[in-house]
């Protein structure tokens, strides 16, 4: 269990935000926002939000899971399908394109578990092309950066 999870369990509530990175390191924060803007334009919706949601689920980032779940459902994405993202392999609702992107998201997010196999690389390039594959890698990397900003600073989603 993580320190954050242990703290939340021990105290009965979520930790308070530690600092606002945007105020303490504004130039670096803006660079991440610029990268996020690039991938937001390069990867079509709702695929970009599926990638963001799945990586955030894996990383345990409540702020980003909340944000991208809300983004998906606010855009009219089926609620049941959004709920099924964490179980996409067993769900009948995801297209081949979405499955390749979600598998790539897991492989890159969990890079220490073997990386991206040659088979997955070939399927991704076949489905998205080289430029599309590159944009997916940048999108997956970007959400992982956001997760690694939100978790150690204890960013909290808006109240229910």
Phi and psi in degrees as a GROMACS rama.xvg file:
@    title "Ramachandran Plot"
@    xaxis  label "Phi"
@    yaxis  label "Psi"
@TYPE xy
-74.8873  162.609  UNK-2
-58.1852  -40.6689  UNK-3
-62.3115  -46.7521  UNK-4
-64.8586  -41.1929  UNK-5
-62.4602  -41.6675  UNK-6
-63.8307  -45.4247  UNK-7
-63.603  -39.5993  UNK-8
-68.2231  -43.7791  UNK-9
-67.7916  -36.697  UNK-10
-96.4977  -15.1254  UNK-11
82.6677  5.08119  UNK-12
-149.262  163.844  UNK-13
-70.3048  152.473  UNK-14
-67.4666  156.803  UNK-15
-85.7836  154.231  UNK-16
-61.6315  134.758  UNK-17
-80.8296  -49.71  UNK-18
-160.785  162.719  UNK-19
-101.602  107.106  UNK-20
-56.8311  -34.0037  UNK-21
-62.1099  -28.8417  UNK-22
-86.7641  -33.9063  UNK-23
-84.6949  -36.1858  UNK-24
-133.018  64.8217  UNK-25
-61.7339  -36.8683  UNK-26
-65.39  -47.2662  UNK-27
-63.6865  -40.4037  UNK-28
-61.2552  -43.5852  UNK-29
-62.171  -35.7773  UNK-30
-63.8397  -40.4713  UNK-31
-66.5706  -40.2485  UNK-32
-61.2698  -40.8216  UNK-33
-63.5397  -42.3147  UNK-34
-63.2408  -42.0919  UNK-35
-61.3681  -38.9281  UNK-36
-63.0993  -41.0761  UNK-37
-60.2065  -53.0897  UNK-38
-68.7839  -28.213  UNK-39
-63.671  -31.2237  UNK-40
-86.3042  -26.4797  UNK-41
-85.0837  -30.1689  UNK-42
-109.136  122.877  UNK-43
-65.6562  150.731  UNK-44
-82.2982  147.308  UNK-45
-89.0352  5.25148  UNK-46
-56.4138  -40.4547  UNK-47
-59.9685  -41.6983  UNK-48
-70.5104  -32.4944  UNK-49
-62.8373  -44.0093  UNK-50
-59.8569  -47.3447  UNK-51
-63.6222  -42.3772  UNK-52
-64.8425  -46.9405  UNK-53
-65.7716  -44.1534  UNK-54
-62.1203  -40.4886  UNK-55
-66.8454  -35.948  UNK-56
-62.3225  -47.4845  UNK-57
-59.8823  -42.9713  UNK-58
-80.6714  -10.2232  UNK-59
72.7271  36.3811  UNK-60
-97.1683  98.6842  UNK-61
-62.7709  -36.9123  UNK-62
-59.7955  -49.407  UNK-63
-75.2  -34.7848  UNK-64
-59.9457  -45.7867  UNK-65
-61.3958  -50.6408  UNK-66
-57.8865  -48.245  UNK-67
-80.1856  -25.2406  UNK-68
-65.534  -45.0629  UNK-69
-65.3647  -43.8185  UNK-70
-57.3683  -45.3264  UNK-71
-61.7947  -51.1682  UNK-72
-70.3101  -34.7435  UNK-73
-65.1618  -27.2667  UNK-74
-83.6063  1.30749  UNK-75
94.2906  4.81742  UNK-76
-63.0316  138.226  UNK-77
-58.3144  128.068  UNK-78
-58.3626  -44.127  UNK-79
-63.7803  -35.6661  UNK-80
-69.4256  -39.1576  UNK-81
-62.5663  -40.7223  UNK-82
-63.9191  -29.6642  UNK-83
-84.1281  -1.6964  UNK-84
-56.2966  -39.6544  UNK-85
-69.007  -15.5259  UNK-86
-123.114  35.584  UNK-87
-58.132  -32.3466  UNK-88
-64.3177  -32.369  UNK-89
-94.0334  -8.68468  UNK-90
-88.3048  141.249  UNK-91
-83.7591  -2.3352  UNK-92
-91.1789  -4.76222  UNK-93
-101.384  135.99  UNK-94
-72.7797  167.02  UNK-95
-57.3625  -44.1606  UNK-96
-58.9448  -47.0334  UNK-97
-63.9521  -40.1313  UNK-98
-63.2189  -42.2552  UNK-99
-63.5958  -43.9029  UNK-100
-64.7955  -40.6332  UNK-101
-68.8494  -38.87  UNK-102
-64.5002  -41.5129  UNK-103
-64.3065  -40.1532  UNK-104
-57.8182  -45.7353  UNK-105
-65.5154  -42.4315  UNK-106
-64.3428  -40.9432  UNK-107
-74.9899  -42.1653  UNK-108
-64.2657  -37.3596  UNK-109
-102.692  43.1431  UNK-110
-53.6576  -30.1145  UNK-111
-70.9029  -8.91027  UNK-112
-98.4268  22.2328  UNK-113
125.909  -9.24609  UNK-114
73.6588  -157.857  UNK-115
-97.2534  115.993  UNK-116
-67.1888  160.613  UNK-117
-60.5723  -38.2091  UNK-118
-62.4344  -46.8513  UNK-119
-65.2401  -42.3986  UNK-120
-56.3387  -48.487  UNK-121
-62.1856  -43.4174  UNK-122
-64.8443  -39.9337  UNK-123
-67.3408  -43.4608  UNK-124
-67.5655  -37.0003  UNK-125
-62.8696  -42.4216  UNK-126
-75.7319  -41.0649  UNK-127
-112.68  -12.5546  UNK-128
79.4278  167.919  UNK-129
-64.5751  -43.373  UNK-130
-65.7912  -41.8932  UNK-131
-63.4563  -40.0657  UNK-132
-61.0642  -46.4247  UNK-133
-59.6963  -43.2617  UNK-134
-64.6381  -37.2789  UNK-135
-63.5007  -43.6494  UNK-136
-59.9811  -43.2572  UNK-137
-65.0898  -39.3786  UNK-138
-65.0357  -43.5815  UNK-139
-66.7961  -42.6639  UNK-140
-61.3438  -39.4466  UNK-141
-65.7814  -44.8866  UNK-142
-66.9513  -32.0045  UNK-143
-66.2594  -35.5372  UNK-144
-62.6701  -47.6138  UNK-145
-59.405  -42.4515  UNK-146
-60.063  -39.4285  UNK-147
-78.2111  -8.84734  UNK-148
-90.0297  -47.3316  UNK-149
-68.2691  -41.1745  UNK-150
-67.7615  -52.179  UNK-151
-71.5663  -18.6422  UNK-152
-94.4624  -2.27544  UNK-153
59.8008  41.4797  UNK-154
-59.9031  137.164  UNK-155
-116.568  140.724  UNK-156
-69.5977  162.519  UNK-157
-59.7807  152.543  UNK-158
-61.0631  151.789  UNK-159
